Amino acid sequence: MTTLALLALALGPAALPELFEKVDPSVVAVAAGARTEVKTENVRMSGITVSTGSGVLVHAQGYVVTAAHVVDDAEAIEVYWRDGFSASARVVSLSRTEDLALLKVEQTPKKAVVATLGDSGALKVGQRVFAIGMPYGLVHSLTVGVVSGLRTSPRKGLQPQHLVQTDVAINQGNSGGPIFNEQGEVVGIASFMLSKSGGSVGLNFAVPSNTVRTRLFDEALPYLGVTLRFIPKDIAELFNWPVEGGFLVEAVLPGSAAAEAGLRAGEADAVVAGNEVKLGGDLIVKVNGLDAWETAQVAAALRALKPGDTLRYHVLRKGQPEVVDVKLPEGLAVPTLPRPPKR
């Protein structure tokens, strides 16, 4: 008997189809467009690339959660609903380290369905879960499985610290899409898979919903148009950087507050500790006088800032110290999400 059949049997003959119809209208496709440029000795070519992923509407005011790697270099973002409705979106908050991004959509369908963000702390190994996403462009595909493990990494910086491991099939295009529990609550956001073949082999990982709530809502940080990756001490030592840690600038969005201030992005692709990283950009070592590796203090200081305030970065640029002042743009207030019911 297939996993889908087993789940349907456990939930009752109509439960899974009914759950799908209930929550699927909250799931969206995310298209992110970015300019690209290829240089050779004699030729300089530019173009536009469009990457696609998934997302989920979690607030009626048009807030959609997706994966950071789907939109972190996007200059234009479009969100598509099941009924064909589409609207432009912008990034409100983003964490490359946690692979999470919060989008604000300009407009939502009249009958938009808002998903409930559940409590991932209640998940147990063996619990049945399911995903809805856009693998390889196959929109609103349902895949089913169980929680295979609840992982916490001792290393902070190059990957999310907390992860939900699942055998629910996740493929290219599923990134940023929701993982639901049997109550139809979002308990994870699809992030990545481990595979030598490039296809799903049952080792798939999602960022827990409690991390989503904390990082994108309770402790949301302003988006300045810059993609940062926290570098812990052990990784900094690999590059002989004389710091306890810092934020590596991987990408800077053209026309953003970070770009206008002069922050410099990375240029060289590399793999560090099994993670793809863009090197060569500024390394932020102090934020408004606070050591960058004191991440909790830095986050608290950033949350206290208001639009128009100046954020001072002390950076290492090609090994030399520099100071970059970034003026915070007019942003969007992040709403408060209701707490999931306790069970």
C-alpha positions in Angstrom: 0.0 0.0 0.0 1.3 3.4 -0.9 2.1 6.2 1.6 -0.8 8.2 0.2 -3.2 5.3 0.7 -2.0 4.7 4.2 -2.5 8.3 5.1 -5.9 8.4 3.6 -6.8 5.3 5.5 -5.6 6.8 8.8 -7.4 10.1 8.3 -10.6 8.6 7.0 -11.6 8.1 3.3 -12.4 11.7 2.6 -10.1 13.5 5.0 -7.0 14.1 2.8 -9.0 15.3 -0.3 -11.0 17.6 2.0 -7.8 18.9 3.6 -6.2 19.6 0.3 -9.2 21.5 -1.0 -9.3 23.5 2.3 -5.6 24.6 2.3 -4.6 24.6 -1.3 -6.1 28.0 -2.1 -3.5 29.5 0.4 -0.6 28.1 -1.6 1.0 30.3 -4.3 3.6 30.1 -7.0 6.4 32.6 -6.7 8.3 33.9 -9.8 11.4 36.0 -9.2 13.1 37.9 -12.0 16.7 39.1 -11.8 19.1 40.7 -14.3 22.2 38.7 -15.2 25.5 39.6 -16.9 28.2 37.5 -18.4 31.5 39.0 -19.2 34.4 37.7 -21.4 37.4 39.4 -22.9 35.5 40.5 -25.9 31.8 40.1 -25.1 29.5 41.5 -22.5 26.0 39.9 -22.4 23.1 40.7 -20.2 19.7 39.2 -19.8 16.9 38.3 -17.3 16.5 35.0 -15.5 13.3 33.9 -13.8 13.3 31.4 -11.0 10.2 29.8 -9.6 9.3 28.5 -6.2 6.3 28.2 -3.8 4.9 30.1 -1.0 1.9 30.4 1.4 -0.4 33.2 2.5 -0.3 33.5 6.3 -2.0 36.9 6.8 -5.1 38.5 5.2 -3.2 41.7 4.6 -1.2 40.0 1.9 1.8 38.5 3.7 3.3 35.5 2.0 6.1 33.3 3.4 8.6 31.7 1.1 12.3 30.5 1.0 14.9 33.2 1.0 16.9 31.5 -1.8 13.8 31.8 -4.1 13.8 35.7 -3.9 17.1 36.9 -2.4 18.4 38.3 -5.7 15.1 39.2 -7.3 14.5 42.6 -8.8 10.9 41.8 -9.5 8.6 39.3 -7.8 5.2 38.0 -9.0 2.8 35.8 -7.0 0.2 33.5 -8.6 -2.8 31.9 -7.0 -4.6 28.8 -8.0 -7.5 30.7 -9.6 -5.1 32.5 -12.0 -5.0 35.8 -10.0 -1.5 37.3 -9.8 0.1 40.4 -8.2 3.5 41.9 -7.6 5.2 41.5 -4.3 8.2 43.0 -2.4 10.4 41.6 0.3 9.6 42.8 3.8 12.1 40.7 5.8 14.6 38.1 4.8 17.0 35.7 6.5 19.5 33.8 4.2 20.8 31.9 7.3 17.3 30.6 8.1 16.3 30.5 4.4 13.1 32.5 5.0 11.6 35.5 3.4 8.4 37.4 4.1 6.7 39.0 1.0 4.0 41.7 1.0 1.7 41.2 -2.0 0.1 44.3 -3.5 -3.3 42.7 -3.8 -4.9 39.4 -3.0 -7.9 37.6 -4.5 -11.3 38.4 -3.0 -11.6 34.8 -1.8 -8.0 34.4 -0.6 -7.6 31.7 1.9 -5.2 32.4 4.8 -3.2 29.4 6.2 -2.7 28.9 9.9 0.8 28.9 11.2 1.0 25.9 13.5 3.2 24.9 16.4 6.2 22.9 15.1 7.3 22.3 18.7 4.4 19.8 18.9 5.8 17.7 15.9 6.8 14.1 16.6 8.8 11.7 14.5 6.4 9.5 12.6 3.7 12.1 12.4 2.0 12.3 9.1 2.5 15.5 7.1 1.9 16.7 3.5 3.3 19.3 1.1 1.7 21.4 -1.6 4.0 23.1 -4.1 5.1 23.6 -7.7 7.7 21.0 -8.4 9.2 21.5 -11.9 6.3 23.8 -12.7 3.6 21.2 -11.9 1.4 23.6 -10.0 -0.4 22.7 -6.8 1.1 19.2 -6.5 0.4 17.2 -3.4 3.0 14.9 -1.8 2.6 13.0 1.4 4.9 11.4 4.0 6.0 11.5 7.7 8.3 13.5 9.9 11.6 11.6 9.7 13.5 13.6 12.3 13.7 16.8 14.2 17.2 18.2 13.7 19.1 20.9 15.6 22.6 21.9 14.3 25.2 23.0 16.8 26.6 25.3 14.1 25.0 28.6 13.4 25.5 30.5 10.2 25.6 28.4 7.1 22.3 26.6 7.4 19.2 26.9 9.5 19.8 25.8 13.0 16.5 23.9 13.4 15.1 21.7 10.6 12.3 19.3 10.1 13.4 16.2 8.2 10.7 14.5 6.2 10.3 11.9 3.4 7.6 14.1 1.8 8.9 14.5 -1.7 10.4 18.0 -2.3 11.8 18.9 -5.7 12.9 22.0 -7.6 10.0 24.4 -7.4 8.8 23.2 -4.0 11.2 25.5 -2.2 9.3 28.0 0.0 6.1 25.9 -0.1 4.2 24.8 3.1 4.4 21.5 4.9 1.0 20.9 6.6 0.1 18.7 9.5 -3.2 16.7 9.7 -5.0 19.7 11.0 -4.2 21.7 7.9 -1.7 23.9 9.8 1.6 25.0 8.3 4.3 23.4 10.4 7.3 24.0 8.0 8.5 25.7 4.9 10.3 23.5 2.4 14.0 24.5 2.1 16.2 21.8 0.5 16.8 18.1 -0.1 19.9 15.9 0.1 20.3 14.0 -3.2 23.1 12.7 -5.4 20.8 12.3 -8.3 19.2 15.7 -8.2 15.8 14.3 -7.5 14.0 13.6 -4.2 15.3 10.4 -2.4 13.3 10.9 0.8 15.9 13.2 2.6 14.0 16.5 2.5 14.2 19.4 5.0 11.9 22.2 6.0 12.3 25.2 8.3 10.0 24.8 11.3 7.0 27.1 11.6 8.2 28.3 15.0 11.3 29.6 13.4 9.1 31.3 10.8 7.0 33.0 13.5 10.0 34.1 15.5 12.2 35.4 12.6 9.6 36.9 10.3 7.0 38.1 12.7 7.9 38.3 16.4 11.5 39.5 15.8 11.3 40.7 12.2 14.3 42.7 10.9 14.0 45.4 8.2 15.0 44.4 4.7 17.7 46.7 3.2 18.1 45.0 -0.2 21.1 43.0 1.0 21.6 39.3 1.3 23.6 38.5 4.4 25.1 35.2 5.6 26.2 34.9 9.2 29.8 33.6 9.4 30.7 31.9 12.8 34.2 31.9 14.2 35.2 28.5 12.9 34.4 29.5 9.3 36.0 32.9 9.7 39.2 31.1 10.8 39.2 29.2 7.5 39.7 32.5 5.7 42.1 34.0 8.3 39.5 36.7 9.1 40.6 38.3 12.4 37.1 38.3 13.9 34.8 36.1 16.1 32.2 36.2 13.4 30.4 38.5 11.1 27.8 39.0 8.3 29.1 38.3 4.8 27.4 40.4 2.1 26.6 38.0 -0.7 24.3 40.1 -2.9 23.1 43.7 -3.0 19.8 44.6 -4.8 20.3 47.4 -7.4 18.5 50.6 -6.3 18.1 49.4 -2.7 19.2 51.3 0.5 22.2 49.0 0.7 23.2 49.7 -2.9 22.9 53.5 -2.4 25.0 53.3 0.7 27.8 51.5 -1.2 27.8 48.0 0.4 29.6 45.6 -1.9 28.4 42.2 -2.9 30.4 39.0 -3.5 31.6 38.0 -6.9 33.0 34.5 -6.6 30.9 31.4 -6.1 32.3 28.9 -3.6 31.2 25.9 -1.5 31.9 26.3 2.2 31.1 23.6 4.7 28.9 22.0 2.0 27.0 25.3 1.4 27.1 27.5 -1.7 28.4 30.9 -0.7 29.3 34.0 -2.8 32.7 35.4 -1.6 34.5 38.6 -2.2 31.9 41.0 -0.7 32.1 43.1 2.5 32.3 41.3 5.8 30.3 43.3 8.4 32.0 43.1 11.8 30.2 45.8 13.7 26.6 47.1 13.6 26.0 50.4 15.2 29.0 49.8 17.4 27.9 46.3 18.4 30.1 43.3 17.5 28.3 41.5 14.7 28.8 38.1 16.3 26.7 39.2 19.2 23.7 38.3 17.1 21.0 38.7 19.8 22.1 42.2 20.7 22.4 43.2 17.0 18.9 41.9 16.3 17.4 43.8 19.2 19.2 47.0 18.1 17.9 46.6 14.5 14.3 46.1 15.7 14.5 49.3 17.6 15.3 51.4 14.5 12.8 53.5 12.7 12.5 54.5 9.0 14.9 57.3 8.3 17.4 56.2 11.0 21.0 55.5 10.0 22.5 52.1 10.4 26.4 52.2 10.7 28.3 49.1 9.5 32.0 48.6 10.1 33.2 46.2 7.4 36.3 44.5 6.2 36.6 45.2 2.5 39.4 43.1 0.9 40.9 42.9 4.3 40.8 46.7 5.0 38.4 48.4 7.5 35.7 50.6 6.0 32.6 52.4 7.4 29.3 52.3 5.5 26.2 54.2 6.6 22.8 52.9 5.4 19.6 54.9 5.8 16.6 52.8 6.6 13.9 53.2 4.0 10.2 53.6 4.6 9.1 50.1 5.4 6.0 48.1 6.1 4.9 47.2 9.6 4.9 43.4 10.1 1.5 42.3 11.6 1.1 40.1 14.6 0.0 36.5 13.9 -2.5 34.7 16.1 -1.1 31.9 18.2 -2.0 28.3 17.1 -4.4 26.5 19.4 -2.8 24.3 22.1 -3.5 20.6 21.9 
